[in-house]
Amino acid sequence: MPLTGLTKMTKIEVVVVGEHAPAVREQFHGAGATGFTSVSGVSGLGHGGYHQGRLLFNQQAALELLITVVPEDKAEALVAGLRRLLDESPGVMFVTDTYVSRPEYFS
């Protein structure tokens, strides 16, 4: 489906416990991502059971969702780095094609 005026890129979303969020941000930066969005205190149900989004004692114990968009040529290396990180810590990663209206913001 052609989307006139939009540029195809790759969106990467990672959910990790707060203490591992800095490592995800480092991966984003190291791969050349120009920015990211971070949402703290997310909740959900997964292999580790139900996680509530409220912060109990500190932000390190809560789940965090980090989202970035990169050009397709940077996605493979970023995904590989994040997979290594997730092999050693709990979390989940979603990778999808996306389309942006201002590609210069992501390059």
N, C-alpha and C positions, 0 to 999 in steps of 0.2 A: 504494500500500500504506500504509494508516494505521498509524502507530506511536504508540500511545496513550502520552501523557505526555511525548513528546519534541517538541522544537521544531526546525523546519527552518532551517538556516543554510548558509553557503557556506564550504567549506574551500579554501584556496589554498596550494599547495606550490610552492616555487621552489628550483631547484638552480642555484647560481652558484659561480664560483671565490671563494675566501675574501676576496679583496680587494674584491669587490663586495657582500659580505654586509651591511656597514653601510648601504649605500644601500637595500637591500631592507628592512632593519629600519626605516629612516627612512620608507619608503613605508607600511609597516604602521602605524607610529605616526601618521603624518600622516592616514591614512584612518580613524583612530579604533579600530583594533584594540586590545583590552585586554591582549593578550599574544601570545606566539609560542613555538614550540619550535624549537631549532636543533640540528642534528646535523652535527658536523664530520667530515671525513675519509671522506665517502661515496665509493663507487666505482661505476662503470658504463660502459656502452658507448654511444656516440652519434656524431654527425657529426664530432666532434673526435677520435674514436678511443677507446681504452680508458683510463679514469682509475682508478688505484689509490687506495684509501682511505687508505693510510699517509701520514703526514706526513714529508716528506724533510728540508726545511730550516726551513720555517715554515708557519704555518697559512694564510698568504695564498695559497699555491700549491695547496692542497687544495680539493676541492669541498665545498660546504656545502649542506645541505638545511634550508630554513626553512619552517615550517608555521604558519599562523594560521587562525583561524575567526572569521568576522564575520557579523553579521546581513545578510540579503540586500540591504537598502537601502544598505549600505556597500560591497558587493562590486564594483559596476560602476566606481566611481571608483578603487578600489584596483587592479583589473585594468587599467584604462587607464593608470595611473601605472607599473605594473610592465611593461606592454608597451613604453612609451617607454624605460624603463631597459634592457630586453632587446633593443631595437633597436640599442643602442649597445654592448652587451657580450654575451659568450657566456652561455648559460644556457637553462633551460627552465622553463615554468610549467604547472602542472596545476590546474584549477578543477573542483570537484565539489560536488554537494549533499551535505550531511551532516546528521545529527540529533543534538542534544545534550540531555542530561537536566537541565542547569542553565543555562538561557539567561541568567540574570542575570550569569553569569561573563563573558559575551561582549558585554554591552551597556554 
